[in-house]
Amino acid sequence: MKKKLTIGLICISLLAMSFMQVQNWTISKDSQITFKIKSALGMVNGSIGGLSGIVVFDPANLSASDMDVTLDLYHHHREWQAR
């Protein structure tokens, strides 16, 4: 019984560690940031495209996580909705 419990705990630990690996994401060129700003003069909706970059996430060592992202501000759109 003790041997089965030990083997079971080892398997669960290995499974949990597999989810704790460093994860890398490359941001797609089609990605964009959208926003909505409410002001005294009305609502402004907009988006910024031209995103690129890499996100590195390490759940076991958050201080080692990193993000290198750039925006191309020439790819923007805004729409003003007056009150």
BELBEL-V468946 format. One record per pair of residues at least 12 apart in sequence whose C-alpha atoms are under 8 Angstrom apart, sorted by sequence separation. I is the first residue (numbers start at 1). J is the second residue. If there is no record, write none. Layout:
BEGIN
i->(I;I)
j->(J;J)
END
This chain:
BEGIN
i->(34;35;55;34;54;55;33;34;53;54;55;32;33;53;54;32;33;53;32;52;53;31;32;51;52;30;31;32;51;52;30;31;51;29;30;31;50;51;29;49;50;28;29;48;49;50;27;28;48;49;50;27;48;50;26;27;49;26;27;48;49;26;27;48;25;26;47;48;24;25;46;47;24;25;46;47;24;46;23;24;45;46;22;23;44;45;22;23;44;45;22;44;21;22;43;44;20;21;22;42;43;20;21;42;43;20;42;43;41;42;41)
j->(46;47;67;47;67;68;47;48;67;68;69;47;48;68;69;48;49;69;49;69;70;49;50;69;70;49;50;51;70;71;50;51;71;50;51;52;71;72;51;71;72;51;52;71;72;73;51;52;72;73;74;52;73;75;52;53;75;53;54;75;76;54;55;76;54;55;76;77;54;55;76;77;55;56;77;78;56;78;56;57;78;79;56;57;78;79;57;58;79;80;58;80;58;59;80;81;58;59;60;80;81;59;60;81;82;60;82;83;82;83;83)
END
